[in-house]
Amino acid sequence: MKRSLADRIEQYLKVLIERSEDKQIEIQRSELAETFDCVPSQVTYVIGTRFTEAEGYFTESRRGGKGYVRITRYHLERNASTGRKELLTFIDELLHEDALTTGQSDLLKHLVSDLFHD
């Protein structure tokens, strides 16, 4: 069965990510669109729908002539007590460095606690 263009772009990006040492790639939409003979908005669609946080990806982009899309694969282990403790400690450090307000810190701690809840 023939795979869709979106499936092929997704698979291509996932292979690149898995082959990278730090599980992160940086691409240009226009170059990838040229590779797959499509418009850049098709690439944007694939990234926006198939590389989500729920799927374990973090994406960031910069538009323009020198723009890029950076896709990072991460693994968050649910119910891992060490992961929970590390996150709470990190939040405390951010609060101490005035990178977060008390309200933001409390919200993040609540979210972390909820994330690791059985």
C-alpha positions in Angstrom: 0.0 0.0 0.0 1.3 3.4 -0.9 2.0 5.7 2.0 0.8 9.3 2.1 3.2 12.2 1.7 2.6 13.1 5.4 3.6 9.6 6.4 6.8 9.7 4.3 7.8 13.1 5.8 7.1 11.9 9.3 9.1 8.7 8.8 12.0 10.6 7.3 12.1 13.1 10.2 11.9 10.3 12.8 14.8 8.4 11.2 16.9 11.6 11.3 16.0 12.1 14.9 16.9 8.6 15.9 20.2 8.7 14.1 21.2 11.9 15.8 23.3 11.7 19.0 21.2 14.1 21.0 17.8 13.0 19.5 17.4 16.5 18.0 17.4 17.8 14.5 17.3 21.2 13.0 15.7 21.5 9.5 14.6 24.2 7.1 11.0 23.9 6.0 11.8 25.0 2.5 14.6 22.5 2.0 12.5 19.7 3.3 9.6 20.7 1.1 11.9 20.8 -1.9 13.2 17.3 -1.0 9.6 15.9 -1.0 8.4 18.2 -3.9 5.6 19.8 -1.8 4.8 23.2 -0.3 6.4 24.2 3.1 2.9 24.3 4.6 2.7 20.5 4.2 5.9 20.2 6.2 4.4 22.5 8.8 1.3 20.4 9.0 3.3 17.2 9.6 5.4 18.8 12.3 2.4 20.3 14.0 0.3 17.2 14.0 2.8 14.3 14.4 5.5 15.8 16.5 3.5 16.9 19.5 4.4 16.9 23.2 1.9 14.1 23.7 4.0 12.0 21.3 7.2 12.9 23.2 8.5 15.7 21.0 9.4 19.3 21.6 9.4 21.6 18.6 10.5 25.2 18.2 10.8 27.3 15.1 12.0 30.5 13.7 10.4 31.8 10.5 12.1 33.9 7.8 15.0 33.4 5.4 17.3 31.8 7.9 14.4 30.2 9.7 14.5 26.6 11.0 12.5 24.0 12.9 14.1 22.2 15.7 12.6 18.9 16.8 13.7 17.2 20.0 12.7 13.8 21.1 12.4 13.3 24.9 11.4 10.5 27.1 9.4 11.2 30.2 9.1 8.2 32.5 5.8 8.3 34.2 5.6 7.2 37.9 9.4 7.4 38.2 9.9 8.9 41.7 13.4 10.1 40.8 12.1 12.0 37.8 9.5 13.6 40.0 12.0 14.6 42.6 14.4 16.0 39.9 11.6 18.1 38.4 10.5 19.5 41.8 14.1 20.3 42.6 14.5 22.1 39.3 11.4 24.1 39.9 12.7 25.2 43.3 16.0 26.2 41.6 14.1 28.3 39.1 12.1 30.0 41.9 15.3 30.7 43.8 16.9 32.3 40.7 13.8 34.5 40.2 13.1 32.8 36.9 9.6 31.9 38.2 7.1 33.6 40.5 5.8 31.8 43.5 2.4 31.3 41.7 4.1 29.8 38.6 6.2 27.6 40.9 3.1 26.3 42.7 1.3 25.7 39.4 4.3 23.7 38.0 4.6 21.7 41.2 0.9 20.9 41.0 1.2 19.8 37.3 4.3 17.6 38.1 2.5 16.0 41.0 -0.5 15.3 38.8 1.7 13.9 36.0 3.3 11.4 38.3 0.0 10.5 40.1 -0.9 6.8 39.9 
